[in-house]
């Protein structure tokens, strides 16, 4: 039930990411829908690929953990098996010793001890043949072990069976041999003197080779899984994280651009102006160069809106922006502060150069009338107020505080702009002590 809920949740998320915005109508809405689908499709694919990559890594990690557990279990089983087989060798010698003692003195205690040794050895032998997980013996006899148990020259299964059969004669009152030359005693003694012990030694080596092979296979499989995990991580880094980071960076750049740009004209907004002004002020202080500021707006802009409508007013603002951009210097910065008011930062421009650039802007706006869609022209003019920041001159309001310097420049330029309006518009004005001689 939990898995079904999880799958249904992923399905709903996928649908939410890829759903088409059907509430949009018309050409603009259709274009936005297409953009949204193009935007979402790579995001969904990257998300799905990321989830698949995590699933692969998780599955490989779980498998590697299980294999490590299997290796530890195999080593534990190997220890149990080698311990049991080693005890079989000890039991062979014990059975031979007790058989010889009973042959000389058939005491009940010795017969009981012999029967316990026979039972223990027989149980361990059956565990080898039939498999016993508690003792560590596999269900199926390994091939290397099978050769020792059933094939010549060892035939350990048959010889152990015969050895235990003869040993039982000494634990039964009715069948206890009376002489040391009895065939049963001679067989037990002969096997215990070395051949059976040597066969058990070969059996230990066979089990050791079997467990070593299993361990090598598990370790090799672990290495393969580790390689798959590393390759998956590399693939996620190259195919998922790198594009994802690139897209996030792209989105962050777009958001930053949107936050710092005016949506109608495309130039910087008031926030962009303050950021650029602070940046240019630090450069000016470091290089000891001036910074000019020109503040301009459209003359009688309200009349344009009232006469021609706000759409034409917007066209007038965009026309002013285009004309100014074509007129200012390459490193000058144009920003829209709001409405029809624009500011131009002029790095390195003193009072004379600031006034010259401002005058070029004024003339360009006056001479390049707006051409409407119906073919008619709409001439308009602009008034400009100027201010200049001179590092170390004491003429800036507060040179140690960039924000206060910027505010002071804006106040100074706005005062000059207001004076240009009062003097009849379509002119450039600035601080009297800096610009009067130039004008």
C-alpha positions in Angstrom: 0.0 0.0 0.0 2.9 2.4 0.8 4.6 1.7 -2.5 1.3 2.4 -4.3 1.0 5.8 -2.5 4.6 6.7 -3.3 4.1 5.8 -7.0 0.9 7.8 -7.2 2.7 10.8 -5.6 5.5 10.7 -8.2 2.8 10.5 -10.9 1.0 13.6 -9.5 4.3 15.5 -9.3 5.1 14.5 -12.9 1.7 15.7 -14.1 2.1 19.0 -12.2 5.4 19.6 -13.8 4.3 18.8 -17.3 0.7 20.1 -17.2 -0.2 22.5 -20.0 -1.6 25.9 -18.9 -5.0 25.6 -20.6 -6.4 28.7 -18.9 -4.3 30.8 -21.3 -5.9 31.7 -24.6 -4.8 33.5 -27.7 -1.4 33.6 -29.4 0.5 35.0 -26.4 -0.9 32.3 -24.1 -0.1 29.6 -26.5 3.5 30.8 -26.8 3.8 30.9 -23.1 2.4 27.4 -22.8 5.0 26.1 -25.3 7.8 27.9 -23.4 6.5 26.4 -20.1 6.5 22.9 -21.6 9.9 23.3 -23.1 11.1 24.6 -19.7 9.5 21.8 -17.7 10.5 18.8 -20.0 14.2 19.0 -19.3 13.6 19.6 -15.7 11.3 16.5 -15.4 13.9 14.4 -17.4 16.7 15.5 -15.1 14.6 14.8 -12.0 13.6 11.4 -13.2 17.2 10.6 -14.2 18.3 11.8 -10.7 15.8 9.6 -9.0 16.8 6.6 -11.1 20.5 7.3 -10.4 19.7 7.5 -6.6 17.8 4.2 -6.9 20.7 2.5 -8.7 23.1 3.8 -6.1 20.8 2.7 -3.3 20.3 -0.8 -4.8 24.0 -1.2 -5.4 24.8 -0.1 -1.8 22.2 -2.5 -0.4 23.6 -5.3 -2.6 27.2 -4.5 -1.6 26.1 -4.6 2.1 24.4 -7.9 1.5 27.5 -9.3 -0.2 29.7 -8.1 2.6 27.4 -10.0 5.0 27.6 -13.0 2.7 31.4 -12.8 2.7 31.4 -12.7 6.5 29.0 -15.6 6.7 31.1 -17.6 4.3 34.2 -17.0 6.4 32.2 -18.0 9.5 31.0 -21.1 7.8 34.5 -21.9 6.7 35.6 -21.7 10.3 32.9 -24.0 11.5 33.5 -26.5 8.8 37.3 -26.6 9.3 36.7 -27.0 13.0 34.3 -29.9 12.5 36.6 -31.6 10.0 39.5 -31.1 12.3 37.5 -32.7 15.2 36.8 -35.7 12.9 40.5 -36.4 12.8 40.7 -36.2 16.6 37.6 -38.5 16.9 39.4 -41.0 14.7 42.3 -41.2 17.1 40.0 -41.2 20.1 37.9 -44.1 18.7 41.0 -46.1 18.0 42.3 -45.4 21.5 39.1 -46.4 23.2 38.8 -49.5 21.0 42.2 -50.6 22.2 41.3 -49.9 25.8 38.0 -51.9 25.6 39.9 -54.7 23.9 42.1 -54.9 27.1 39.4 -54.0 29.6 35.7 -53.8 28.4 34.6 -51.4 31.1 31.1 -49.8 30.7 32.5 -46.2 31.1 34.8 -46.8 28.2 32.1 -48.2 26.0 29.9 -45.2 26.8 32.7 -42.8 25.9 33.3 -44.8 22.7 29.6 -44.7 21.7 29.5 -40.9 22.3 32.6 -40.4 20.0 31.0 -42.7 17.3 27.7 -40.8 17.5 29.4 -37.4 17.2 31.6 -38.5 14.3 28.6 -40.1 12.5 26.5 -36.9 12.9 29.3 -34.7 11.6 29.8 -37.1 8.6 26.1 -37.0 7.7 26.2 -33.2 8.0 28.9 -33.2 5.3 26.9 -35.5 3.0 23.4 -34.0 3.5 24.3 -30.4 4.4 23.8 -28.6 7.7 23.5 -24.8 7.9 24.1 -24.8 11.7 27.5 -26.5 11.1 28.3 -24.5 8.0 28.0 -27.3 5.5 26.4 -26.4 2.2 23.2 -28.3 1.1 24.9 -29.5 -2.1 28.3 -31.2 -1.7 30.9 -29.0 -3.5 32.6 -30.7 -6.5 36.1 -30.6 -4.9 34.7 -32.1 -1.7 32.7 -34.7 -3.6 35.9 -36.1 -5.2 37.4 -36.6 -1.7 34.2 -38.2 -0.3 33.1 -40.5 -3.1 35.9 -40.9 -5.6 39.2 -42.8 -5.5 41.7 -42.8 -4.0 40.2 -41.5 -0.8 36.5 -42.6 -0.9 36.2 -41.0 2.5 32.4 -41.7 2.8 32.8 -45.4 2.4 35.9 -45.7 4.6 34.3 -43.6 7.4 31.2 -45.8 7.2 33.3 -49.0 7.5 35.4 -47.4 10.3 32.3 -46.5 12.4 30.8 -50.0 11.7 33.8 -51.7 13.1 34.0 -49.3 16.0 30.5 -50.2 17.0 31.6 -53.8 17.6 33.6 -52.5 20.6 30.6 -50.7 22.2 28.4 -53.9 22.0 28.8 -56.5 24.7 28.0 -59.3 22.3 30.4 -58.3 19.5 33.5 -57.0 21.5 36.6 -58.6 19.9 38.8 -60.7 22.2 42.1 -60.6 20.5 44.2 -57.8 19.0 44.5 -59.6 15.7 40.7 -59.2 15.1 40.0 -57.8 11.6 37.8 -55.0 13.0 40.5 -53.9 15.4 43.2 -54.2 12.8 41.2 -52.0 10.3 40.5 -49.4 13.0 44.2 -49.3 14.0 45.4 -49.2 10.4 43.1 -46.3 9.5 44.0 -44.4 12.6 47.7 -44.7 12.0 47.6 -42.3 9.1 45.5 -43.0 6.0 42.2 -41.8 7.3 43.9 -38.8 8.9 45.5 -37.9 5.6 42.2 -38.2 3.8 40.6 -35.8 6.3 43.6 -33.5 5.7 42.8 -33.5 2.0 39.1 -32.9 2.9 40.2 -29.8 4.9 42.1 -28.5 1.8 39.1 -29.2 -0.4 36.7 -27.3 1.8 39.3 -24.5 2.1 39.5 -24.3 -1.7 35.7 -24.3 -2.0 35.3 -21.4 0.5 38.2 -19.5 -1.0 36.5 -19.7 -4.4 33.2 -18.5 -3.0 34.9 -15.6 -1.2 36.8 -14.6 -4.4 33.5 -14.6 -6.4 31.8 -12.5 -3.8 34.7 -10.1 -3.6 34.8 -9.8 -7.3 31.1 -9.1 -7.4 31.6 -6.4 -4.7 34.3 -4.8 -6.9 31.9 -4.8 -9.9 29.2 -3.3 -7.8 31.6 -0.6 -6.5 32.6 0.1 -10.1 28.9 0.5 -11.0 28.3 2.8 -8.1 31.3 5.0 -9.1 30.3 5.0 -12.8 26.7 5.9 -11.7 28.1 8.8 -9.6 30.2 10.0 -12.5 27.3 9.7 -14.9 25.1 11.7 -12.5 27.8 14.3 -12.2 28.2 14.7 -15.9 24.7 14.0 -17.2 22.6 15.3 -14.3 24.3 17.6 -11.8 26.3 19.5 -14.4 23.2 20.3 -16.6 21.2 20.9 -13.5 23.7 23.3 -12.0 24.0 25.0 -15.5 20.2 25.4 -15.6 20.0 26.6 -12.0 22.7 29.1 -12.8 20.8 30.2 -16.0 17.6 30.6 -14.0 19.4 32.5 -11.3 21.0 34.8 -13.9 17.6 35.3 -15.5 16.0 36.1 -12.2 18.8 38.5 -11.4 18.4 40.1 -14.8 14.6 40.4 -14.2 15.2 41.9 -10.8 17.6 44.5 -12.1 16.1 45.4 -15.5 13.1 47.4 -16.5 10.6 45.0 -18.2 9.4 47.6 -20.8 12.6 49.2 -22.0 15.1 46.4 -21.0 17.5 48.8 -19.4 18.5 48.7 -15.7 15.9 49.7 -13.1 16.4 51.8 -9.9 18.0 48.9 -8.0 20.4 48.3 -10.9 21.2 52.0 -10.9 22.2 52.0 -7.2 24.3 48.8 -7.7 26.0 50.4 -10.7 26.5 53.7 -8.9 28.1 52.0 -5.9 30.4 50.0 -8.1 31.4 53.1 -10.2 32.0 55.1 -7.1 34.5 52.6 -5.7 36.3 52.7 -9.1 36.3 56.5 -9.1 37.7 56.6 -5.5 40.4 54.0 -6.4 41.5 55.7 -9.6 40.7 59.3 -8.4 38.5 60.1 -11.5 35.1 61.9 -11.5 31.7 60.4 -12.0 29.0 62.2 -13.9 25.2 61.8 -13.5 22.6 63.0 -16.0 18.9 62.8 -14.9 16.3 63.3 -17.7 12.6 62.9 -18.4 10.2 63.7 -21.2 8.8 67.2 -21.3 5.0 67.5 -20.9 4.7 63.7 -20.8 1.2 63.9 -19.2 0.0 65.7 -22.2 1.2 62.9 -24.5 -0.7 60.4 -22.4 -3.8 62.4 -22.2 -3.8 63.3 -26.0 -2.6 60.0 -27.5 -3.2 57.4 -24.8 -0.9 55.4 -22.5 0.1 53.0 -25.3 1.7 55.9 -27.2 3.1 57.2 -24.0 4.9 53.8 -23.5 6.2 54.1 -27.1 7.5 57.5 -26.3 9.4 56.1 -23.3 10.9 53.3 -25.3 11.8 55.7 -28.1 13.6 58.0 -25.6 15.4 55.0 -24.3 16.5 53.9 -27.8 17.7 57.4 -28.7 19.7 57.9 -25.5 21.3 54.4 -25.8 22.5 55.4 -29.3 23.9 58.7 -28.1 25.7 58.0 -24.9 29.2 56.6 -24.7 30.0 52.9 -24.7 30.8 52.6 -21.0 27.9 54.9 -19.9 25.1 53.2 -17.9 21.4 54.0 -18.7 18.7 53.1 -16.1 15.1 53.9 -15.8 14.2 55.2 -12.3 10.5 55.2 -12.9 7.8 56.6 -15.2 9.5 58.7 -17.9 12.5 59.5 -15.7 15.9 58.1 -16.7 19.4 58.4 -15.2 22.7 58.0 -17.0 25.9 57.3 -15.1 29.0 58.7 -16.9 32.2 57.1 -15.4 35.2 59.3 -15.7 33.2 62.3 -17.0 34.0 65.6 -15.4 31.5 68.6 -15.4 32.4 69.6 -19.0 32.1 66.1 -20.5 28.9 65.4 -18.5 27.3 68.6 -19.9 28.5 67.6 -23.5 27.0 64.1 -23.3 23.8 65.5 -21.8 23.5 68.1 -24.6 24.0 65.4 -27.2 21.1 63.5 -25.7 18.9 66.5 -25.6 19.6 67.4 -29.2 19.1 63.7 -30.4 15.7 63.5 -28.7 14.6 66.8 -30.1 15.6 66.0 -33.6 14.5 62.3 -33.8 10.7 62.4 -33.5 8.7 59.3 -32.7 7.1 57.7 -35.8 3.7 56.2 -34.9 2.2 53.2 -36.6 -0.2 55.3 -38.7 2.9 57.1 -40.2 2.5 60.3 -38.2 5.3 61.7 -36.2 5.2 62.7 -32.5 8.0 65.1 -31.6 8.9 65.7 -28.0 11.8 67.1 -26.0 13.6 66.3 -22.8 15.0 68.2 -19.9 18.3 67.1 -18.2 19.8 67.8 -14.8 23.5 67.1 -14.2 25.7 66.4 -11.2 29.3 65.4 -10.8 31.2 63.5 -8.1 34.8 64.5 -7.6 36.8 62.2 -5.3 38.7 63.9 -2.6 37.4 67.4 -3.6 35.1 67.8 -0.7 32.3 68.6 -3.1 30.5 65.4 -2.6 28.0 65.2 0.3 29.6 62.4 2.3 32.4 60.7 0.5 32.8 57.9 3.0 29.3 56.6 2.5 28.5 55.4 -1.0 24.7 55.3 -0.5 24.7 58.9 0.8 26.9 60.0 -2.0 24.5 58.5 -4.5 21.5 60.1 -2.8 23.3 63.4 -2.8 24.1 63.2 -6.5 20.4 62.3 -7.2 19.2 65.3 -5.2 21.7 67.6 -6.9 20.7 66.3 -10.4 17.0 66.4 -9.6 17.3 70.0 -8.4 19.1 70.8 -11.7 16.3 69.0 -13.7 13.6 71.0 -11.8 15.5 74.2 -12.7 15.6 73.1 -16.4 11.8 72.6 -16.2 11.3 76.0 -14.7 13.5 77.7 -17.2 11.4 76.5 -20.1 12.3 72.8 -20.6 14.3 71.3 -23.4 17.6 72.2 -21.9 20.5 71.0 -19.7 21.1 72.4 -16.2 23.6 71.6 -13.5 25.3 72.9 -10.4 25.9 76.6 -11.0 29.5 76.5 -9.7 30.4 73.5 -11.9 28.4 74.0 -15.1 27.7 77.8 -15.5 30.9 78.5 -17.2 30.5 75.6 -19.6 26.9 76.4 -20.5 
